[in-house]
Amino acid sequence: MAKQKKKMDLPQKTCEVCKRNFQWRKKWEKVWDDVKYCSDKCRKNRNQEILKSKATPQ
C-alpha cells in the first residue's frame, strides 16, 4: 500500500474570485492545471469579479 500524503503536503492555489487558498482534491486530479476557482459559487460569480476589477482603477 502506498503512503498517503499529508494534507499539508498537497498543492495549493489561490481562487481568482475570492482570493482564498484551496487545496488539491482527488476529483481535480486530471484537470488540476485548469482549476481556477475554489467552488461552484466562485465560478458562477467570476463575471462579477471581472466587472468589479475593471471599474476600480489601479
N, C-alpha and C positions, 0 to 999 in steps of 0.2 A: 504494500500500500504506500502510495506517495505521501510525502509530508505535506501537510496543509500550510498555506501561507497565513501568517497572522494578519489581522485586519490593518494593522499599522503599516504593513509592507505592500499593501495593494496600491496601484497607481491612483492618482487623484487628478481632477480637472476642476476648473472654475466655470460655473454656469455663466453664459453670456448675458442672461437677463437679470438674475438676482445677485450675481457675483458671489455666491456661496460655493464652497468647495464640496465636491461629491466624489465618492469612491467608485472604483470599478465594480461592476456586477457581472455575475455569470451570464445573464441574458444578453449583455453587451459584448461578450467575448469576441465575436466575429466582426463587430462594427465599432469597436472602441475608438478608432481613429476618427470616425464620423460623428460621434456623440458630442453634442454641444450644450445640451440643456439637462438639468438635473431631474426634471419631472415633466409630465404632460402639461401641467399648468403653465410652466415657464415656456414650453414650446408653443402653446397657444397664445401666450402674451408677447411673443417675440416682436411682432409688428408694432405694438405699443411702445416697446423699449426703443426701437429704431426711430420712431417718430419723436420720442422724448429727447433722444440724443441729438437729433437734427435741430430741434427747437432751442436747445441750450448752446450758445456759442462758447467755444473753448479757447 
